Amino acid sequence: MQHTSLGEAPAKYPGKDGMLKELLTDHETVIKALRKCIDDCDERYKDAGTADFLTGLMEGHETIAWTLRRYFH
C-alpha cells in the first residue's frame, strides 16, 4: 500500500453514486500519474516508444472517466 496512489476504504460500502465518484476519482488519479510518466519518458529519458504505450493506456482511462462523468450531469 505504501507504493500506491489510489486509496482504500476497507469496510466502507458506498451507494451507487458514491461508487461512481470513487471510480471517477481513481481514474483521474491514474490519468495524472500517466501524464507525468509520459512527460518523463518523452523529455527525460527520450523513450518515445514507452511514452506512446503509456499514452494509449491514458486514453483508455480518459474514455472511462468521460463515461463516468456522464452520470453526474
DOKOL-511480 format. One record per atom (N, C-alpha, C, O): atom name; z, y, x; residue number from 1. Coordinates in nm, 4 decimals. Atoms other than C-alpha are relative to their C-alpha. Layout:
residues N
ATOM/atom/z/y/x/seq
ATOM/CA/Z/Y/X/NUM $
...
end
This chain:
residues 73
ATOM/atom/z/y/x/seq
ATOM/N/0.0000/-0.1195/0.0807/1 $
ATOM/CA/0.0000/0.0000/0.0000/1 $
ATOM/C/0.0000/0.1262/0.0852/1 $
ATOM/O/-0.0415/0.2321/0.0381/1 $
ATOM/N/-0.0069/-0.1202/-0.0833/2 $
ATOM/CA/0.0522/0.2371/0.2916/2 $
ATOM/C/-0.1368/0.0507/0.0413/2 $
ATOM/O/-0.1481/0.1642/0.0874/2 $
ATOM/N/0.1343/-0.0387/-0.0424/3 $
ATOM/CA/-0.3224/0.2466/0.3604/3 $
ATOM/C/-0.0918/0.0362/-0.1165/3 $
ATOM/O/-0.2091/0.0668/-0.0952/3 $
ATOM/N/0.0848/-0.0279/0.1152/4 $
ATOM/CA/-0.4486/0.3076/0.0092/4 $
ATOM/C/0.0123/0.1453/-0.0449/4 $
ATOM/O/0.1145/0.2100/-0.0219/4 $
ATOM/N/-0.0056/-0.1360/0.0551/5 $
ATOM/CA/-0.5331/0.6379/-0.1534/5 $
ATOM/C/0.0136/-0.0024/-0.1521/5 $
ATOM/O/0.0221/0.1024/-0.2159/5 $
ATOM/N/-0.0167/0.0150/0.1441/6 $
ATOM/CA/-0.5009/0.5012/-0.5066/6 $
ATOM/C/0.1438/-0.0409/-0.0290/6 $
ATOM/O/0.1994/-0.1281/0.0378/6 $
ATOM/N/-0.1384/0.0289/0.0353/7 $
ATOM/CA/-0.1599/0.4944/-0.6698/7 $
ATOM/C/0.0127/-0.1161/-0.0958/7 $
ATOM/O/-0.0815/-0.1510/-0.1670/7 $
ATOM/N/-0.0321/0.1085/0.0925/8 $
ATOM/CA/0.0011/0.2114/-0.8589/8 $
ATOM/C/0.1102/0.0464/-0.0929/8 $
ATOM/O/0.1914/0.1313/-0.0562/8 $
ATOM/N/-0.1047/-0.0294/0.0966/9 $
ATOM/CA/0.2191/0.2328/-1.1664/9 $
ATOM/C/0.0499/-0.1324/-0.0575/9 $
ATOM/O/0.0184/-0.1665/-0.1715/9 $
ATOM/N/-0.0460/0.1312/0.0479/10 $
ATOM/CA/0.3933/-0.1061/-1.1927/10 $
ATOM/C/0.0843/0.0125/-0.1265/10 $
ATOM/O/0.1633/0.1055/-0.1423/10 $
ATOM/N/-0.0728/0.0089/0.1269/11 $
ATOM/CA/0.5316/-0.1967/-1.5332/11 $
ATOM/C/-0.0267/0.1191/-0.0912/11 $
ATOM/O/0.0501/0.1442/-0.1840/11 $
ATOM/N/0.0395/-0.1103/0.0869/12 $
ATOM/CA/0.3586/0.1055/-1.6863/12 $
ATOM/C/-0.1299/-0.0416/-0.0695/12 $
ATOM/O/-0.2278/-0.0763/-0.0034/12 $
ATOM/N/0.1159/0.0443/0.0761/13 $
ATOM/CA/0.1126/0.0233/-1.9630/13 $
ATOM/C/-0.0487/0.1140/-0.0892/13 $
ATOM/O/-0.0037/0.1286/-0.2029/13 $
ATOM/N/0.0475/-0.1144/0.0783/14 $
ATOM/CA/-0.0762/0.3326/-2.0778/14 $
ATOM/C/-0.0862/-0.0453/-0.1173/14 $
ATOM/O/-0.1391/-0.1563/-0.1207/14 $
ATOM/N/0.0898/0.0248/0.1124/15 $
ATOM/CA/-0.2632/0.3528/-2.4018/15 $
ATOM/C/-0.1446/0.0177/0.0445/15 $
ATOM/O/-0.1731/0.0391/0.1624/15 $
ATOM/N/0.1436/-0.0084/-0.0305/16 $
ATOM/CA/-0.6406/0.3697/-2.4223/16 $
ATOM/C/-0.0348/0.1290/0.0738/16 $
ATOM/O/-0.1002/0.1249/0.1780/16 $
ATOM/N/0.0331/-0.1275/-0.0629/17 $
ATOM/CA/-0.6655/0.7398/-2.3383/17 $
ATOM/C/0.0624/0.0124/0.1383/17 $
ATOM/O/-0.0013/0.0622/0.2312/17 $
ATOM/N/-0.0661/-0.0041/-0.1299/18 $
ATOM/CA/-0.4130/0.7114/-2.0561/18 $
ATOM/C/-0.0712/-0.0862/0.1020/18 $
ATOM/O/-0.0856/-0.0466/0.2176/18 $
ATOM/N/0.0714/0.0896/-0.0911/19 $
ATOM/CA/-0.6002/0.4183/-1.9045/19 $
ATOM/C/-0.1330/0.0607/0.0427/19 $
ATOM/O/-0.1711/0.0517/0.1594/19 $
ATOM/N/0.1273/-0.0638/-0.0344/20 $
ATOM/CA/-0.9306/0.6042/-1.9214/20 $
ATOM/C/0.0217/0.1140/0.0994/20 $
ATOM/O/-0.0568/0.1312/0.1927/20 $
ATOM/N/-0.0303/-0.1091/-0.0924/21 $
ATOM/CA/-0.7720/0.9052/-1.7498/21 $
ATOM/C/0.0347/-0.0536/0.1385/21 $
ATOM/O/-0.0081/0.0028/0.2391/21 $
ATOM/N/-0.0341/0.0610/-0.1286/22 $
ATOM/CA/-0.6258/0.6816/-1.4767/22 $
ATOM/C/-0.1256/-0.0515/0.0707/22 $
ATOM/O/-0.1426/-0.0320/0.1911/22 $
ATOM/N/0.1250/0.0499/-0.0593/23 $
ATOM/CA/-0.9632/0.5151/-1.4221/23 $
ATOM/C/-0.0848/0.1142/0.0538/23 $
ATOM/O/-0.1387/0.1053/0.1641/23 $
ATOM/N/0.0771/-0.1152/-0.0429/24 $
ATOM/CA/-1.1371/0.8515/-1.4026/24 $
ATOM/C/0.0598/0.0611/0.1264/24 $
ATOM/O/-0.0129/0.0922/0.2208/24 $
ATOM/N/-0.0662/-0.0553/-0.1178/25 $
ATOM/CA/-0.8803/0.9849/-1.1563/25 $
ATOM/C/-0.0227/-0.0886/0.1225/25 $
ATOM/O/-0.0478/-0.0375/0.2316/25 $
ATOM/N/0.0231/0.0915/-0.1122/26 $
ATOM/CA/-0.9177/0.6743/-0.9382/26 $
ATOM/C/-0.1432/0.0089/0.0515/26 $
ATOM/O/-0.1656/0.0111/0.1725/26 $
ATOM/N/0.1399/-0.0121/-0.0433/27 $
ATOM/CA/-1.2966/0.7003/-0.9333/27 $
ATOM/C/-0.0233/0.1330/0.0712/27 $
ATOM/O/-0.0961/0.1378/0.1703/27 $
ATOM/N/0.0151/-0.1300/-0.0661/28 $
ATOM/CA/-1.2742/1.0710/-0.8451/28 $
ATOM/C/0.0643/-0.0002/0.1384/28 $
ATOM/O/0.0132/0.0635/0.2305/28 $
ATOM/N/-0.0650/0.0132/-0.1312/29 $
ATOM/CA/-1.0342/0.9871/-0.5603/29 $
ATOM/C/-0.0914/-0.0742/0.0974/29 $
ATOM/O/-0.1055/-0.0340/0.2129/29 $
ATOM/N/0.0910/0.0773/-0.0843/30 $
ATOM/CA/-1.2779/0.7282/-0.4252/30 $
ATOM/C/-0.1221/0.0846/0.0375/30 $
ATOM/O/-0.1682/0.0790/0.1515/30 $
ATOM/N/0.1153/-0.0868/-0.0262/31 $
ATOM/CA/-1.5674/0.9770/-0.4552/31 $
ATOM/C/0.0327/0.0997/0.1100/31 $
ATOM/O/-0.0473/0.1188/0.2016/31 $
ATOM/N/-0.0400/-0.0969/-0.1029/32 $
ATOM/CA/-1.3791/1.2370/-0.2500/32 $
ATOM/C/0.0121/-0.0663/0.1372/32 $
ATOM/O/-0.0323/-0.0109/0.2377/32 $
ATOM/N/-0.0159/0.0716/-0.1262/33 $
ATOM/CA/-1.2911/0.9811/0.0167/33 $
ATOM/C/-0.1365/-0.0391/0.0579/33 $
ATOM/O/-0.1592/-0.0273/0.1783/33 $
ATOM/N/0.1334/0.0383/-0.0471/34 $
ATOM/CA/-1.6508/0.8574/0.0353/34 $
ATOM/C/-0.0772/0.1213/0.0521/34 $
ATOM/O/-0.1486/0.1105/0.1517/34 $
ATOM/N/0.0683/-0.1207/-0.0477/35 $
ATOM/CA/-1.7829/1.2137/0.0695/35 $
ATOM/C/0.0426/0.0345/0.1422/35 $
ATOM/O/-0.0404/0.0696/0.2260/35 $
ATOM/N/-0.0498/-0.0288/-0.1342/36 $
ATOM/CA/-1.5606/1.2669/0.3722/36 $
ATOM/C/-0.0557/-0.1008/0.1001/36 $
ATOM/O/-0.0976/-0.0633/0.2096/36 $
ATOM/N/0.0529/0.1040/-0.0891/37 $
ATOM/CA/-1.6695/0.9350/0.5242/37 $
ATOM/C/-0.1491/0.0196/0.0251/37 $
ATOM/O/-0.1967/-0.0009/0.1368/37 $
ATOM/N/0.1438/-0.0248/-0.0157/38 $
ATOM/CA/-2.0356/1.0187/0.4622/38 $
ATOM/C/-0.0224/0.1131/0.0989/38 $
ATOM/O/-0.1062/0.1024/0.1885/38 $
ATOM/N/0.0130/-0.1124/-0.0935/39 $
ATOM/CA/-1.9956/1.3531/0.6383/39 $
ATOM/C/0.0334/-0.0432/0.1422/39 $
ATOM/O/-0.0372/-0.0067/0.2362/39 $
ATOM/N/-0.0380/0.0470/-0.1331/40 $
ATOM/CA/-1.8167/1.1850/0.9303/40 $
ATOM/C/-0.1095/-0.0871/0.0606/40 $
ATOM/O/-0.1456/-0.0698/0.1770/40 $
ATOM/N/0.1050/0.0892/-0.0510/41 $
ATOM/CA/-2.0842/0.9151/0.9630/41 $
ATOM/C/-0.1235/0.0793/0.0411/41 $
ATOM/O/-0.1854/0.0512/0.1437/41 $
ATOM/N/0.1206/-0.0776/-0.0255/42 $
ATOM/CA/-2.3631/1.1704/0.9489/42 $
ATOM/C/0.0178/0.0966/0.1174/42 $
ATOM/O/-0.0638/0.0980/0.2095/42 $
ATOM/N/-0.0170/-0.1065/-0.0985/43 $
ATOM/CA/-2.2227/1.4533/1.1618/43 $
ATOM/C/0.0723/-0.0456/0.1262/43 $
ATOM/O/0.0290/-0.0158/0.2375/43 $
ATOM/N/-0.0840/0.0363/-0.1142/44 $
ATOM/CA/-1.9574/1.2999/1.3847/44 $
ATOM/C/-0.0538/-0.1195/0.0775/44 $
ATOM/O/-0.0553/-0.1189/0.2006/44 $
ATOM/N/0.0428/0.1238/-0.0649/45 $
ATOM/CA/-2.0983/0.9536/1.4544/45 $
ATOM/C/-0.1518/-0.0166/0.0071/45 $
ATOM/O/-0.2009/-0.1094/0.0714/45 $
ATOM/N/0.1475/0.0071/0.0016/46 $
ATOM/CA/-2.4716/1.0186/1.3949/46 $
ATOM/C/-0.0491/-0.1369/-0.0475/46 $
ATOM/O/-0.1424/-0.1939/0.0091/46 $
ATOM/N/0.0305/0.1320/0.0537/47 $
ATOM/CA/-2.4873/0.6986/1.1899/47 $
ATOM/C/-0.0592/0.0151/-0.1399/47 $
ATOM/O/0.0110/0.0032/-0.2403/47 $
ATOM/N/0.0677/-0.0257/0.1268/48 $
ATOM/CA/-2.7438/0.7656/0.9188/48 $
ATOM/C/-0.0018/-0.1226/-0.0909/48 $
ATOM/O/0.0039/-0.1086/-0.2131/48 $
ATOM/N/0.0042/0.1220/0.0809/49 $
ATOM/CA/-2.7575/0.4028/0.8038/49 $
ATOM/C/0.1278/-0.0200/-0.0801/49 $
ATOM/O/0.1228/-0.0493/-0.1996/49 $
ATOM/N/-0.1271/0.0146/0.0692/50 $
ATOM/CA/-2.3886/0.3841/0.7201/50 $
ATOM/C/0.0195/0.1133/-0.1004/50 $
ATOM/O/0.0705/0.0911/-0.2102/50 $
ATOM/N/-0.0101/-0.1135/0.0925/51 $
ATOM/CA/-2.3993/0.7315/0.5644/51 $
ATOM/C/-0.0815/-0.0276/-0.1263/51 $
ATOM/O/-0.0364/0.0027/-0.2367/51 $
ATOM/N/0.0842/0.0325/0.1148/52 $
ATOM/CA/-2.6839/0.6144/0.3387/52 $
ATOM/C/0.0638/-0.1093/-0.0862/52 $
ATOM/O/0.0611/-0.1016/-0.2091/52 $
ATOM/N/-0.0676/0.1074/0.0721/53 $
ATOM/CA/-2.4949/0.2957/0.2456/53 $
ATOM/C/0.1159/0.0566/-0.0822/53 $
ATOM/O/0.1313/0.0242/-0.1999/53 $
ATOM/N/-0.1147/-0.0596/0.0694/54 $
ATOM/CA/-2.1830/0.4969/0.1576/54 $
ATOM/C/-0.0448/0.0927/-0.1131/54 $
ATOM/O/0.0225/0.1038/-0.2156/54 $
ATOM/N/0.0543/-0.0858/0.1059/55 $
ATOM/CA/-2.3960/0.7415/-0.0418/55 $
ATOM/C/-0.0327/-0.0828/-0.1241/55 $
ATOM/O/-0.0067/-0.0398/-0.2364/55 $
ATOM/N/0.0283/0.0893/0.1127/56 $
ATOM/CA/-2.5132/0.4523/-0.2583/56 $
ATOM/C/0.1262/-0.0418/-0.0730/56 $
ATOM/O/0.1286/-0.0460/-0.1960/56 $
ATOM/N/-0.1277/0.0341/0.0627/57 $
ATOM/CA/-2.1543/0.3455/-0.3192/57 $
ATOM/C/0.0546/0.1186/-0.0793/57 $
ATOM/O/0.1026/0.1026/-0.1915/57 $
ATOM/N/-0.0501/-0.1198/0.0663/58 $
ATOM/CA/-2.0575/0.7029/-0.4051/58 $
ATOM/C/-0.0772/0.0263/-0.1292/58 $
ATOM/O/-0.0174/0.0627/-0.2305/58 $
ATOM/N/0.0804/-0.0213/0.1207/59 $
ATOM/CA/-2.3445/0.7328/-0.6527/59 $
ATOM/C/0.0441/-0.0928/-0.1129/59 $
ATOM/O/0.0459/-0.0527/-0.2292/59 $
ATOM/N/-0.0498/0.0929/0.1012/60 $
ATOM/CA/-2.2153/0.4240/-0.8331/60 $
ATOM/C/0.1301/0.0490/-0.0616/60 $
ATOM/O/0.1475/0.0436/-0.1833/60 $
ATOM/N/-0.1270/-0.0525/0.0502/61 $
ATOM/CA/-1.8667/0.5734/-0.8610/61 $
ATOM/C/-0.0214/0.1278/-0.0813/61 $
ATOM/O/0.0481/0.1511/-0.1802/61 $
ATOM/N/0.0301/-0.1220/0.0766/62 $
ATOM/CA/-2.0142/0.9056/-0.9773/62 $
ATOM/C/-0.0537/-0.0340/-0.1383/62 $
ATOM/O/-0.0202/0.0329/-0.2360/62 $
ATOM/N/0.0534/0.0425/0.1301/63 $
ATOM/CA/-2.2035/0.7267/-1.2545/63 $
ATOM/C/0.1120/-0.0471/-0.0913/63 $
ATOM/O/0.1158/-0.0116/-0.2091/63 $
ATOM/N/-0.1120/0.0490/0.0803/64 $
ATOM/CA/-1.8889/0.5513/-1.3722/64 $
ATOM/C/0.0889/0.1166/-0.0428/64 $
ATOM/O/0.1323/0.1223/-0.1579/64 $
ATOM/N/-0.0830/-0.1167/0.0341/65 $
ATOM/CA/-1.6895/0.8783/-1.3568/65 $
ATOM/C/-0.0670/0.0825/-0.1089/65 $
ATOM/O/-0.0006/0.1281/-0.2020/65 $
ATOM/N/0.0738/-0.0744/0.1028/66 $
ATOM/CA/-1.9596/1.0545/-1.5579/66 $
ATOM/C/0.0142/-0.0692/-0.1352/66 $
ATOM/O/0.0360/-0.0038/-0.2372/66 $
ATOM/N/-0.0123/0.0770/0.1236/67 $
ATOM/CA/-1.9455/0.7772/-1.8168/67 $
ATOM/C/0.1405/0.0155/-0.0589/67 $
ATOM/O/0.1552/0.0339/-0.1797/67 $
ATOM/N/-0.1373/-0.0148/0.0483/68 $
ATOM/CA/-1.5656/0.8004/-1.8402/68 $
ATOM/C/0.0267/0.1398/-0.0542/68 $
ATOM/O/0.0986/0.1547/-0.1530/68 $
ATOM/N/-0.0199/-0.1379/0.0455/69 $
ATOM/CA/-1.5756/1.1804/-1.8770/69 $
ATOM/C/-0.0526/0.0205/-0.1415/69 $
ATOM/O/-0.0012/0.1061/-0.2136/69 $
ATOM/N/0.0565/-0.0140/0.1342/70 $
ATOM/CA/-1.7829/1.1409/-2.1934/70 $
ATOM/C/0.1034/-0.0277/-0.1084/70 $
ATOM/O/0.0913/0.0241/-0.2194/70 $
ATOM/N/-0.1025/0.0332/0.0985/71 $
ATOM/CA/-1.4767/1.0001/-2.3705/71 $
ATOM/C/0.0998/0.1118/-0.0230/71 $
ATOM/O/0.1812/0.1034/-0.1150/71 $
ATOM/N/-0.0959/-0.1098/0.0113/72 $
ATOM/CA/-1.2852/1.3274/-2.3226/72 $
ATOM/C/-0.0602/0.1237/-0.0635/72 $
ATOM/O/0.0063/0.2271/-0.0697/72 $
ATOM/N/0.0650/-0.1190/0.0577/73 $
ATOM/CA/-1.5336/1.5633/-2.4910/73 $
ATOM/C/-0.0435/-0.0258/-0.1416/73 $
ATOM/O/-0.0998/0.0627/-0.2059/73 $
end
